[in-house]
Amino acid sequence: MHKHHRALGLAATTVEALTGLDIAERRPVQPVTLVRPHAARRAARFFVEKFPGRTMYAVKANPSPDLIKLLWESGVTHYDVASIAEVRLVRGLLPEATLCFMHPVKAEEAIEEAYFRHGVRTFSLDTIEELEKIMAATRGAEDLTLCVRLKVSSEDSKLSLASKFGAVPGETKELLFATRQAADALGICFHVGSQAMTPQAYVKAMDRVRAAIVEAAVTVDVVDVGGGFPSIYPGMEPGSMEAYFDAIHTSFESLPISYSAELWAEPGRALCAEYASLLVRVEKRRGDELYINDGAYGALFDAAHIGWRFPVRLLREPESDVRDMGFSFYGPTCDDMDHMAGPFMLPGDVKAGDYVEIGMLGAYGCAMRTGFNGFTAGETEIVTDEPMASQYRGAAERRLSSNVVKL
Ligand SMILES: *Cc1c(COP(=O)(O)O)cnc(C)c1O
């Protein structure tokens, strides 16, 4: 079926259609990152058009320059950066983008460089000490948007972001009050945790925002609901993104804030998960364990360390007709921890020399890669087929095909 794409010849400018199977037929020795610019463009357009506020891309999810440029071309003008290296990266690529430094604990030197050299005016904080640091580093700037980060629950999310940052109820009144004095615009932000499986996560967090605003009796100019918008993985198939947007919009409208107050979001995963997948080669099979050429120190950190299951498919022609069974993976390094428990569902006859595509790795995949033990990234290839599932193509595409969901 993949072959037929080549015959489409839509327009002179159409790039040649390519799928993971086409790349596998070249028998690459290194793992190959397969990127789908069309999928990232679709996600960006969806957020820009449908999120009822401003969409800011959380760069840490995937800092690839190609991705950042195509998000910009698709209408994403604001970027959530968390380190001075991310500030420099995005500023170098996008001179006109608005950068928001949303890490609540920053080095004073980083704040100073961000403010004076890169035009950053928005910063987050969760303590009085960080507020004082920002004011000192910017020499008492009067043009700042300062966002107070509240601690909220991560109970509805797969990855907690609840322990490290955020002011708790006893602290918020004084902090909001002091920040209001220092800021040109005052914001409140939070993060419900990554891969939030229900819109209720945001509704509950907005209740915390409401309580904080009422208690401090301050004027709030920005409410930033952070990231956490989910993507699709085996055993984690969330509802529609519109349901999240609607719940957030309704909560936002009921807050005690002025009509001119702005709503922001900082999606990372949701904008880039569908952008990339990984093509790996099976180097050895031992029972239901496959030794593959990428792993925990490569693009599969989450699969190894937090047991995240990614969708997989065997790229072999003709297709195997053997029933699927569950496999675990070992990565290429000499380390026992380089192990991905899965289970990953693949035809029972998978063997050394086969190629497997691991899907939905655009977020927190390649971004985590190290060069440990000499195993590094191979080539990156653009492919034009669809990701294994999509949040942005209607209900049917929000499901993974059967081979990757059964356990
Ligand atoms: C990681 C992070 C994000 C992105 O989170 P996703 O779950 O990938 O959407 C957004 N904002 C902040 C402050 C973060 O730390």
PDBQT file of the ligand as one rigid body, heavy atoms in Angstrom, charges set to zero:
ROOT
HETATM    1  C1  LIG A 501       7.228  20.281  30.833  1.00  0.00    +0.000 C 
HETATM    2  C2  LIG A 501       6.450  21.540  30.936  1.00  0.00    +0.000 A 
HETATM    3  C3  LIG A 501       5.466  21.845  29.981  1.00  0.00    +0.000 A 
HETATM    4  C4  LIG A 501       5.042  20.881  28.898  1.00  0.00    +0.000 C 
HETATM    5  O1  LIG A 501       4.337  19.833  29.443  1.00  0.00    +0.000 OA
HETATM    6  P1  LIG A 501       3.612  18.721  28.509  1.00  0.00    +0.000 P 
HETATM    7  O2  LIG A 501       3.073  17.751  29.481  1.00  0.00    +0.000 OA
HETATM    8  O3  LIG A 501       4.646  18.180  27.616  1.00  0.00    +0.000 OA
HETATM    9  O4  LIG A 501       2.546  19.448  27.756  1.00  0.00    +0.000 OA
HETATM   10  C5  LIG A 501       4.809  23.051  30.073  1.00  0.00    +0.000 A 
HETATM   11  N1  LIG A 501       5.112  23.930  31.046  1.00  0.00    +0.000 NA
HETATM   12  C6  LIG A 501       6.049  23.695  31.987  1.00  0.00    +0.000 A 
HETATM   13  C7  LIG A 501       6.319  24.721  33.024  1.00  0.00    +0.000 C 
HETATM   14  C8  LIG A 501       6.744  22.485  31.964  1.00  0.00    +0.000 A 
HETATM   15  O5  LIG A 501       7.662  22.221  32.910  1.00  0.00    +0.000 OA
ENDROOT
TORSDOF 0
